[in-house]
Every structure is written in C-alpha cells, then in structure tokens.
Amino acid sequence: MIVSLVVDRSPLAPLYRACAALAGVALVAIFVLMIGETLLRKFLGGFIPGAGQLIAWSCCAAAFLAMPYAFRLGDFVRVDLATGALKPAARRWAEAFALCGMTLFCAFATWSTARYVLSGWRDGEMTQGMLEVPLWWAQASMVLGLAVLTVAAAECFIDVLRARTPIYTSHERARIAAHDFGEHV
C-alpha cells in the first residue's frame, strides 16, 4: 500500500472522503455482524435476528459509497490501455469522451435508481425477512453513492476539458514515481 503523494485539492474532496468513511463504517458493521453471529451461534446457541439482511445492506452501502473515492484515487478500471498509446492531445479528447460517457451513464443510473427508491417510499414498501423496515432505508446508500460518483465523474470531465490533469492520473503518476506496481488498497 502506498501513502498518497497527491493531495486532492477539490472543494468536493471532503464529500468523497465522507462517503469513503461511511463505506468503512459499513465494512466494520459487516465484520461485527458476521463475527457476532458466529460467536452467538457457537457459544450461546442464539443468533442475531436479521443479521443476513443487515449484512447484505451493509455490503451494498460499502460498495456504492466507496465508488466515488476509489474513482478519485484512480482505482477504477479505466480506458488507460487504449488511451495510453495516444499522443497527449488525442489522449485528452479520448479521455474527455470516456469521462463524458461515464458521467452520463452515472447520471442515468442515479436518476433511475432514485426513481425506483422514491416509488418504493411513496408506496410504503417494506423489506422482507426478519427485519421489517422501509425498503428505502436499505436502498438509500445506493442512490447516495451513485450521485456522488456522478459528481466525481463530472468534476474529472470538467478538469479534462480545462486541460487540467485529472486527480486519478496524478495518483497514478505518484504510484509510478514510488515504484508501486502492485495491488492498491
């Protein structure tokens, strides 16, 4: 693991870090629930009601809330293999095209997911299983993660259009400078 040599100076960086922190809380919740459930079953013969549901919701939250921060760090699969061989001007436009597509796709995903969650809220849909709570509680992290990812993609798209180096490229350059070619955590 490398300590980032690049500081994200975006005014939205605290938002991305907050989403990452919430994803971390969800990961801790998964750990606590899984270990707690195991210990209760083994030593006390009991169980945590709805643990499976809570773990599933936490997995969803961890995945979706981590996406904006991971994208900003350059830990998303991108089109670098295709654009890396291009000259700088062509690379910039290819990257702008890819980021525009990503922004539009994320915006559509946010919009359609938000519509789905909102319809469940309006209809009073409840979860199924041992825990019966409003379904939108379990789905809200998806909408939040997608919305912030859309903002992150749009911000990088604007950076490329303004001929600025996107933050994820800066992180990649920092990794290369530090001779870190392994897995990134």
Backbone bond lengths (Angstrom), bond angles and torsions (degrees), N, CA, C in turn:
res aa  C-N    CA-C-N  psi(-1)  N-CA   C-N-CA  omega(-1)  CA-C   N-CA-C  phi
1 M - - - 1.449 - - 1.520 108.06 -
2 I 1.303 116.02 142.66 1.457 121.40 -179.45 1.520 109.64 -113.08
3 V 1.298 115.33 141.99 1.454 119.42 172.16 1.510 105.66 -81.60
4 S 1.308 116.83 127.54 1.453 120.42 -174.61 1.528 111.59 -58.75
5 L 1.324 115.23 130.65 1.458 121.30 176.61 1.522 111.00 -91.57
6 V 1.314 116.05 -6.03 1.455 121.78 -177.53 1.521 108.36 -112.42
7 V 1.308 115.75 132.44 1.458 120.52 178.86 1.525 107.92 -100.46
8 D 1.312 116.10 129.12 1.460 120.83 178.09 1.526 107.60 -78.61
9 R 1.318 116.32 107.11 1.460 121.37 -176.95 1.527 113.23 -93.00
10 S 1.291 116.06 11.23 1.457 120.30 178.79 1.524 109.79 -63.94
11 P 1.340 117.26 141.47 1.467 118.27 174.88 1.534 112.20 -64.35
12 L 1.339 116.14 -15.82 1.460 120.21 179.35 1.532 112.79 -95.18
13 A 1.325 117.73 0.92 1.469 121.07 -179.81 1.527 112.51 -55.08
14 P 1.333 119.68 -40.44 1.479 118.42 177.30 1.536 112.52 -61.26
15 L 1.324 117.48 -32.95 1.465 120.58 177.15 1.523 110.27 -65.75
16 Y 1.327 116.83 -43.85 1.469 120.50 178.92 1.528 110.44 -64.47
17 R 1.319 116.46 -41.43 1.472 120.01 178.79 1.533 110.82 -67.03
18 A 1.323 117.42 -36.37 1.471 120.35 178.35 1.533 110.35 -64.48
19 C 1.315 116.65 -41.45 1.470 119.48 176.84 1.522 110.38 -62.85
20 A 1.336 116.57 -41.58 1.470 120.35 178.03 1.522 110.44 -63.15
21 A 1.328 117.59 -39.31 1.465 121.08 178.75 1.532 110.57 -64.95
22 L 1.328 116.81 -41.25 1.470 119.98 176.66 1.526 111.07 -63.96
23 A 1.332 116.73 -38.38 1.466 120.43 175.68 1.524 109.93 -62.55
24 G 1.328 116.83 -38.73 1.464 120.98 176.76 1.509 111.87 -63.54
25 V 1.329 116.80 -40.65 1.468 120.75 176.89 1.529 109.61 -61.83
26 A 1.329 116.65 -39.99 1.464 120.26 178.83 1.526 110.33 -64.60
27 L 1.326 117.38 -38.90 1.469 120.08 177.63 1.530 111.38 -64.48
28 V 1.320 116.29 -41.16 1.470 119.95 177.25 1.530 109.82 -63.70
29 A 1.332 116.59 -39.57 1.468 120.11 178.12 1.528 110.84 -62.08
30 I 1.329 116.79 -40.64 1.465 120.24 177.48 1.529 109.65 -60.17
31 F 1.325 115.43 -48.10 1.468 120.42 -179.48 1.528 111.01 -59.61
32 V 1.330 116.84 -50.58 1.464 120.97 -177.18 1.528 110.80 -61.72
33 L 1.312 117.03 -43.60 1.463 120.09 -179.46 1.532 111.99 -65.72
34 M 1.330 115.88 -42.61 1.466 118.35 -178.23 1.532 111.69 -68.44
35 I 1.321 116.74 -43.90 1.462 119.88 178.65 1.531 109.64 -68.49
36 G 1.311 117.01 -43.89 1.468 120.45 178.85 1.515 112.07 -59.31
37 E 1.320 116.28 -44.42 1.467 121.14 178.82 1.532 110.18 -62.30
38 T 1.326 116.80 -43.61 1.471 120.98 179.89 1.527 110.99 -62.92
39 L 1.323 116.77 -47.30 1.466 120.52 -178.73 1.521 111.76 -65.36
40 L 1.324 116.66 -41.89 1.466 119.55 178.67 1.526 111.45 -61.83
41 R 1.319 116.18 -43.76 1.468 119.37 -179.25 1.530 110.90 -65.93
42 K 1.320 116.20 -43.10 1.477 120.22 -174.53 1.529 112.25 -71.49
43 F 1.324 116.43 -45.70 1.468 118.92 -170.93 1.528 114.30 -99.64
44 L 1.307 117.97 -27.82 1.463 119.23 -176.05 1.523 113.19 -116.92
45 G 1.319 116.76 -7.37 1.459 119.53 -179.60 1.513 113.13 70.81
46 G 1.319 116.84 14.28 1.463 120.31 -179.63 1.520 111.50 -106.55
47 F 1.295 114.43 -167.94 1.459 120.20 178.49 1.526 109.45 -156.78
48 I 1.311 115.76 166.00 1.462 121.54 176.09 1.520 106.71 -96.69
49 P 1.331 117.85 114.95 1.469 119.65 -179.33 1.534 110.73 -59.68
50 G 1.313 115.21 128.05 1.460 120.00 176.93 1.517 114.67 77.03
51 A 1.334 117.75 13.68 1.468 120.03 -177.63 1.524 111.44 -58.68
52 G 1.312 117.03 -40.94 1.466 120.69 179.21 1.518 112.06 -59.70
53 Q 1.328 115.44 -43.13 1.469 119.71 178.18 1.524 110.94 -65.17
54 L 1.314 116.53 -46.05 1.461 120.06 -179.15 1.527 111.46 -62.46
55 I 1.317 116.68 -38.56 1.460 120.54 177.78 1.529 109.98 -65.57
56 A 1.308 116.98 -43.50 1.474 120.39 179.40 1.530 110.76 -62.11
57 W 1.316 117.27 -43.63 1.465 119.92 179.42 1.525 110.37 -65.84
58 S 1.330 116.49 -37.64 1.462 120.24 178.30 1.528 111.31 -66.96
59 C 1.333 116.88 -37.14 1.473 120.31 176.41 1.528 110.28 -62.27
60 C 1.303 116.27 -43.20 1.466 120.96 177.81 1.525 110.27 -61.65
61 A 1.313 116.63 -46.52 1.471 120.81 179.77 1.518 110.87 -62.61
62 A 1.328 117.20 -44.43 1.467 120.68 -179.22 1.525 110.62 -61.03
63 A 1.311 117.31 -43.29 1.464 120.95 -177.83 1.525 111.67 -67.56
64 F 1.312 116.92 -51.10 1.463 119.51 -173.82 1.524 112.80 -74.40
65 L 1.315 117.72 -36.36 1.464 119.37 -178.97 1.527 112.67 -75.49
66 A 1.320 117.65 -22.58 1.469 120.26 178.60 1.527 112.30 -80.14
67 M 1.315 118.21 -20.13 1.467 121.18 -173.60 1.532 114.72 -58.16
68 P 1.328 120.76 -46.44 1.473 118.13 -178.14 1.524 113.14 -61.42
69 Y 1.317 116.52 -43.35 1.463 120.01 -178.84 1.530 110.44 -67.83
70 A 1.322 116.58 -42.10 1.464 120.43 178.38 1.522 110.60 -61.92
71 F 1.308 116.91 -40.11 1.467 120.21 177.63 1.524 110.74 -62.06
72 R 1.312 116.28 -45.13 1.474 119.91 -179.54 1.534 111.58 -63.05
73 L 1.318 117.18 -30.27 1.469 120.32 178.58 1.524 112.81 -80.62
74 G 1.314 117.31 -7.10 1.455 120.06 -178.29 1.513 112.49 82.95
75 D 1.319 117.80 19.22 1.457 121.44 -178.64 1.526 113.00 -93.54
76 F 1.304 116.79 13.71 1.459 121.47 173.15 1.514 107.99 -94.00
77 V 1.310 116.31 151.57 1.455 119.77 171.57 1.525 106.15 -71.80
78 R 1.310 113.95 125.63 1.466 117.98 -178.48 1.517 109.46 -123.66
79 V 1.295 116.74 -169.03 1.456 122.68 -176.75 1.521 111.33 -95.96
80 D 1.342 117.44 26.27 1.462 121.27 -177.02 1.523 113.56 -59.73
81 L 1.319 117.24 -34.31 1.458 118.97 -179.91 1.520 110.67 -61.75
82 A 1.311 116.59 -37.91 1.465 120.20 -179.78 1.522 111.69 -80.82
83 T 1.318 117.10 -41.08 1.468 119.71 -174.86 1.515 112.77 -84.20
84 G 1.326 118.26 -19.12 1.459 121.71 -177.24 1.515 113.59 -62.65
85 A 1.320 116.90 -27.29 1.460 120.75 -178.67 1.524 112.64 -86.45
86 L 1.317 116.84 -6.23 1.464 120.05 -176.52 1.525 111.80 -83.96
87 K 1.306 114.93 157.39 1.468 120.58 173.06 1.522 108.06 -69.11
88 P 1.342 118.08 157.14 1.471 120.64 -173.59 1.533 115.12 -52.21
89 A 1.312 118.49 -44.23 1.471 119.67 -178.74 1.522 111.26 -66.33
90 A 1.325 116.45 -44.33 1.469 120.04 179.23 1.519 110.29 -66.89
91 R 1.336 116.51 -37.30 1.458 120.72 178.45 1.523 110.53 -62.16
92 R 1.324 115.63 -42.08 1.463 119.64 -179.12 1.530 110.30 -60.65
93 W 1.326 117.77 -44.21 1.462 120.09 -178.70 1.525 111.75 -71.99
94 A 1.318 117.14 -35.99 1.467 119.77 176.76 1.531 110.09 -65.55
95 E 1.330 115.49 -41.48 1.460 119.91 178.18 1.536 110.22 -65.96
96 A 1.318 116.90 -40.06 1.469 120.47 177.49 1.523 110.37 -61.74
97 F 1.312 116.36 -41.86 1.471 120.92 178.64 1.530 110.14 -61.86
98 A 1.345 116.33 -47.20 1.468 120.76 -179.96 1.534 111.20 -63.08
99 L 1.334 116.81 -43.01 1.471 119.75 -179.85 1.523 111.54 -68.62
100 C 1.323 116.65 -34.60 1.466 119.67 176.07 1.526 109.28 -62.99
101 G 1.338 116.05 -45.95 1.462 120.01 177.84 1.512 111.97 -60.71
102 M 1.334 116.16 -42.74 1.465 120.15 179.14 1.526 110.72 -62.95
103 T 1.327 115.74 -44.12 1.465 119.83 -179.59 1.520 110.81 -61.22
104 L 1.326 116.54 -44.91 1.468 120.50 180.00 1.523 111.11 -65.12
105 F 1.338 116.66 -43.03 1.457 119.71 179.03 1.527 111.02 -63.16
106 C 1.334 116.48 -45.32 1.475 120.33 -179.88 1.529 111.02 -64.57
107 A 1.328 116.06 -38.35 1.471 119.36 178.07 1.526 110.24 -63.58
108 F 1.333 116.14 -42.71 1.464 119.34 178.06 1.526 110.93 -64.50
109 A 1.334 116.76 -43.65 1.465 120.53 179.35 1.527 110.59 -61.88
110 T 1.334 116.68 -41.12 1.467 120.75 178.29 1.523 110.25 -63.27
111 W 1.316 115.62 -48.38 1.464 121.09 -178.30 1.526 111.19 -60.42
112 S 1.345 116.99 -49.11 1.469 118.90 -176.84 1.531 111.72 -69.22
113 T 1.336 117.18 -37.06 1.463 119.80 177.58 1.529 110.55 -67.18
114 A 1.321 116.46 -41.93 1.468 120.46 178.70 1.530 110.72 -62.90
115 R 1.322 116.78 -40.28 1.474 119.91 177.47 1.525 110.86 -62.08
116 Y 1.328 115.70 -42.71 1.466 120.55 179.89 1.524 110.71 -63.39
117 V 1.322 116.85 -46.61 1.463 121.38 -179.42 1.533 110.06 -65.05
118 L 1.315 115.96 -41.72 1.467 120.05 179.38 1.530 111.61 -63.39
119 S 1.333 117.38 -39.12 1.465 119.07 178.66 1.530 110.46 -66.16
120 G 1.342 116.75 -36.83 1.468 119.56 175.72 1.514 111.92 -65.57
121 W 1.336 116.03 -36.68 1.467 120.26 177.91 1.528 109.99 -65.71
122 R 1.346 116.28 -46.15 1.466 120.45 -179.80 1.524 112.11 -61.97
123 D 1.355 115.15 -38.80 1.468 119.60 -177.74 1.526 112.89 -83.01
124 G 1.324 116.83 -4.00 1.458 120.55 179.21 1.523 113.34 68.93
125 E 1.335 117.13 31.33 1.459 120.61 -179.58 1.523 110.66 -63.17
126 M 1.311 114.71 138.91 1.458 121.69 179.37 1.526 108.91 -116.33
127 T 1.323 115.82 155.15 1.457 120.19 177.66 1.520 109.40 -70.31
128 Q 1.320 115.37 158.98 1.458 120.71 176.15 1.515 108.01 -106.40
129 G 1.273 116.94 147.92 1.456 120.92 179.75 1.520 110.72 123.92
130 M 1.327 114.35 -160.01 1.466 119.54 -176.67 1.515 112.44 -70.71
131 L 1.328 116.78 -34.32 1.461 120.98 177.50 1.514 108.82 -100.22
132 E 1.303 115.75 123.27 1.458 119.17 178.19 1.520 108.30 -110.35
133 V 1.323 114.49 103.44 1.469 121.50 178.72 1.522 107.41 -131.59
134 P 1.326 117.50 162.93 1.466 118.63 176.41 1.534 110.52 -56.08
135 L 1.311 116.22 132.84 1.465 121.75 -175.65 1.525 111.97 -60.44
136 W 1.334 116.86 -31.72 1.462 118.70 -176.73 1.526 111.70 -66.43
137 W 1.315 118.43 -23.31 1.470 120.32 175.90 1.523 110.05 -60.96
138 A 1.325 115.09 -43.63 1.459 120.36 -178.88 1.526 111.95 -72.09
139 Q 1.323 117.56 -25.61 1.459 121.62 -174.53 1.532 113.97 -97.50
140 A 1.297 118.25 -11.37 1.471 121.36 -174.60 1.521 112.44 -61.27
141 S 1.321 118.24 -35.31 1.472 120.52 -179.33 1.528 111.52 -64.20
142 M 1.325 116.28 -31.44 1.470 119.69 176.85 1.515 110.63 -62.83
143 V 1.309 116.02 -48.17 1.464 120.43 -178.29 1.524 110.37 -64.59
144 L 1.323 117.42 -43.99 1.460 120.63 179.73 1.524 111.21 -62.03
145 G 1.322 116.98 -47.84 1.462 120.48 179.68 1.513 112.30 -60.77
146 L 1.326 117.15 -43.94 1.465 120.40 179.04 1.527 111.69 -66.38
147 A 1.325 117.31 -39.37 1.464 120.14 179.76 1.525 111.02 -64.01
148 V 1.319 117.05 -44.18 1.466 119.98 -179.47 1.531 110.18 -70.67
149 L 1.324 118.31 -33.86 1.465 120.55 174.72 1.527 110.79 -63.82
150 T 1.319 116.74 -38.87 1.465 120.58 176.83 1.524 110.09 -61.17
151 V 1.310 117.05 -43.83 1.468 121.37 178.32 1.528 110.43 -62.94
152 A 1.321 117.21 -43.07 1.472 121.13 179.98 1.525 110.81 -63.21
153 A 1.329 116.87 -43.22 1.465 120.62 178.82 1.527 110.68 -64.77
154 A 1.330 116.53 -42.48 1.467 120.12 178.80 1.519 111.02 -63.77
155 E 1.317 116.97 -39.26 1.460 120.71 179.24 1.534 111.06 -63.31
156 C 1.326 116.52 -43.21 1.471 119.91 177.82 1.524 111.00 -67.81
157 F 1.308 117.54 -37.22 1.464 121.69 176.38 1.530 110.47 -59.90
158 I 1.316 116.42 -45.82 1.473 120.66 178.57 1.528 110.49 -64.38
159 D 1.328 117.32 -39.58 1.468 120.66 176.38 1.526 111.29 -58.17
160 V 1.326 116.53 -45.25 1.464 119.92 -179.93 1.524 110.38 -65.29
161 L 1.328 117.65 -41.35 1.464 120.10 178.37 1.532 111.89 -63.39
162 R 1.314 116.66 -31.87 1.473 121.22 178.54 1.525 111.91 -86.13
163 A 1.316 116.86 8.33 1.472 123.83 179.23 1.523 112.23 63.43
164 R 1.326 116.25 29.85 1.465 121.07 172.58 1.514 108.70 -95.62
165 T 1.308 115.79 152.69 1.459 120.04 176.56 1.522 108.09 -75.66
166 P 1.330 117.45 122.34 1.467 119.01 178.49 1.524 110.73 -62.23
167 I 1.294 116.83 150.14 1.461 122.31 -175.24 1.517 111.50 -59.46
168 Y 1.338 117.83 -38.03 1.458 118.73 -178.27 1.524 111.35 -65.97
169 T 1.319 118.31 -30.32 1.464 121.21 176.21 1.520 109.87 -70.10
170 S 1.330 117.09 -38.18 1.458 120.83 177.70 1.521 111.07 -62.44
171 H 1.335 116.47 -40.53 1.460 120.42 177.67 1.528 110.02 -64.12
172 E 1.317 116.69 -41.30 1.457 120.28 179.59 1.521 110.50 -63.10
173 R 1.316 117.13 -42.48 1.462 120.52 177.80 1.530 110.88 -63.58
174 A 1.320 117.27 -37.68 1.469 120.68 178.00 1.528 110.40 -64.43
175 R 1.330 117.49 -39.77 1.464 120.76 177.83 1.523 110.59 -63.09
176 I 1.316 116.12 -44.46 1.466 120.18 -179.45 1.524 110.12 -64.01
177 A 1.330 116.44 -43.00 1.465 120.35 179.07 1.527 111.53 -61.61
178 A 1.324 116.78 -31.90 1.468 120.75 -179.62 1.539 111.27 -89.02
179 H 1.333 117.09 4.05 1.467 122.78 -179.99 1.529 111.36 59.70
180 D 1.321 115.95 37.65 1.454 122.05 177.92 1.521 108.19 -101.00
181 F 1.319 116.85 98.54 1.449 121.09 -177.21 1.524 111.97 -111.35
182 G 1.329 116.58 10.63 1.467 120.77 -177.05 1.504 111.51 -93.53
183 E 1.315 113.25 -161.90 1.461 121.18 178.00 1.517 110.11 -66.92
184 H 1.318 115.82 147.25 1.470 121.10 179.70 1.514 108.86 -111.77
185 V 1.301 115.71 134.00 1.466 120.83 179.85 1.501 108.68 -113.54
